[in-house]
Amino acid sequence: AFVTAVWTVLLSTGPHTKYDALVANALTFLAKVAEKNSYKSLFEDPNTLSSICEKVVIPNMEFRESDMELFEDNPEEYVRRDIEGSDVDTRRRAACDLVKTLAQHYEE
């Protein structure tokens, strides 16, 4: 039931930066749940995996207006965050981590 609530939050939360921490934590939660064998049935269906990718992963990996503003205003900071891994708690990083987890555990 909690996974469903987190899923609903992810689907209903927009791309605004004020939701970044919430979305990043929700994506991290899904990745942690996906690692557990006891929750394997939630992620085994190819339609579910496709839905996760289309509705959650891709929208949170997109280059947003706020990313463009940072890149234009402070390109060094933008590159530093990306290269040094200080993007650990970002939507994009959490979405990447979710994809890695799903690929490792649901490859077939």
N, C-alpha and C positions, 0 to 999 in steps of 0.2 A: 504493500500500500504506500509506503514512503517513497519507493522508487517511482511510482505513478505520480505522486505529488511533485517530486523533483522534475520529472519529465514535463509535467504541466507548467511548472515555473519556467523551464527552458523554452518551451514553445510560446509562452506568453510574454516573455521579457524581450524588449527591444534592444537595439544596438547601442543605446545611450551609454556613455562612459560611467554614469552613476550606478549602473548595474554590473559593472565589470567584475567586482569581487564576488558578488552573488553567483553570477554565471560561471565564473572560473571554479568556484567551490562546488557548484552543482555538477559541472563536467567532471571534476576530480572525483566526486562521490560516485558518479556512474562508472567511471573507470575502476574504482575500488570494488564496486559491486560486481562488475563484469569479470574480475579476477577470481571470484569465489565460485567454486564448483556447485555450491548449493543454490546459486542463482543462475546457473547455466541456461536453464529453460527460458529465462527472460530474454536471452540474446541469441538463441539458436536459430530462430526463424529468419531466413534471408530477407523477408519483407521488413522485419524489425530492424535488421542491420542497415538495410537500404534507407529506411525512414530516419534512423539516427544520423546517417551520413547526410541526407538531403535536408533535413529539417533542423538539425542541431550542429553538426560538425561544420559543414560548408558555411552557413551564415556566420559562425563565430571565427572563421579563418579569413573572412573577407577583409580587404583593406578598407577601413572606415574613414570617414571624414576627419575624425580626431587623429588618426594615423597620418593622414595627409598633412594636417596642420602641424603636427610635431615634426614631420619630415621637412616641411617648408621652413618652419621657424627655427628648428634646431636639428639639422641633419646629423650632426655628430652624436647627439644624445640618442636619436633614433637608431643609428647604426650601433652605438655602444650597447643599447638594450638588447638588440638582436644578437650581436656577436658574443657579448659577455654572459649571456644567459640571464640577464636581470629581468627577463620577461617571464620568469617562473610562475608568477601569479596572474598571468594574463589569460584572456579568453583563448587567444590563438594557441598558446602553449598548452593549456588544458585540453583544447580540442585535439591537438596533435597527440598528446598523451593518451587520450581516449582511443584514438585511431590505432595507436601502437598496441594498446591492451587488447582491443578487439581483434586486430590482426594476429596477435600471438595466441589468443585463446579460441578464436572462431575462424581459423584460416580456411577450413573446409567449407 
